[in-house]
Amino acid sequence: MKEEFSEVVVFTYPGNEEEYKDLAQTYGLKYYVVPTFGVAALFRSLPKLFLDETVRSEARGRSLKQLAYMLLYLVWADIVEQTYRDELVSDKPTVLYSFWLSRGAYAACNLKAKFGLKKAVSRAHGYDLYEGRNIANYLPFRRLLSDTLDEIHFISIDGMKYFKERWGGGSASTMVSHLGTHPFGYVKKMRSKETICIASCSAIVDVKRLDLIVDVLEKADISVFWLHIGDGDKREEIEEYASSKLQPKSFEFLGHIDNVKLASVYEKYDVDFFINLSDSEGIPVSIMEAMSMGIPAIARNVGGNGEIVCDASGGLLLDRVDERAVYAYLRQRFNPDAYEWLSNRARKAWMSSFLAQDCYPRFFEQLSR
């Protein structure tokens, strides 16, 4: 961003204040922590349900849960507007960029309309795109975003297709701009092994379907050790399920691991394959990170998974969870030459499409136009 813009200002949800300060100092950023809720903002927003035609139309026929979710968008956008008005109003043209197609994107549209700013752009991933992944089965202001944003950058072809079929016809330009990861370093694997190590990395929540990984491994006729990285409110439940189905010491839950330490974990455990059996995805960064180290991936054919896990990347893409297909794929680890071929394919596919040093400069150059 700093290479394309003279100044970068971040609006962020509340979080780790010390980390925010360190990042701002390191990269020379100005930032504002925007509360997710405020009583004054709520009272300013409520009249829009009756007086603003766009909001009134969006609210029509919604359940109470959906109305409450919509109000979160209105309230956060109001607080952002007040912060912008108090701190940042100037004559300079401003590009507004939201990393998620959610409250930030709505706030960007609001600012652009009220202050005549140059451009409003958003990325779109998974939870902010596929309505079925939301607890209210609803994402507010999709039509407005399609009509008001200048550009929507989808992280997958599947995501762009879904949005255009659902909300297409708006004036926003739509395009695919892949996320990317930085090199972790390639680790040459042991030539032969008796036990295969597979890893998964995600929040432990229902949509990630770690139970399916347990079900697959329960019937394995080869020696497999499963390593999971990540935490979540379903951790205790999944650990108990794994303990009831799998052999002792055949799995380990490491909890949350900082991203910068992930490569050393994969190297320490000599991870052979990565597995993702989620019900819904965009294109998981976790798969990119594994492939950057030459670790081939297994994934269900959901969301944009098929755009990274495919024959060209040496991966196994599953239209349905097929244990026999998984076991046949894993057995290639016992053939050193076959596995080396898979490993090289995985890393080359990552380098050609998901290398951060290529993806992000392209995106920010487009953003600055």
Secondary structure, 3 states (H helix, E strand, C coil): CCCCCCCCEEEECCCCHHHHHHHHHHHCCEEEECCCCCHHHHHHHCCHHHHCHHHHHHHCCCCHHHHHHHHHHHHHHHHHHHHHHHHCCCCCCCEEEECCCCHHHHHHHHHHHHHCCCEEEEEECCCCCCHHHCCCCCCCCHHHHHHHCCEEEECCHHHHHHHHHHHCCCCCEEEECCCCECCCCCCCCCCCCCCEEEEEECCCCHHHCHHHHHHHHHCCCCCEEEEEEECCCCHHHHHHHHHHHCCCCCEEECECCCHHHHHHHHHHCCCCEEEECCCCCCCCHHHHHHHHCCCCEEEECCCCHHHCCCHHHCCEEECCCCHHHHHHHHHHHHCHHHHHHHHHHHHHHHHHHCEHHHHHHHHHHHHCC
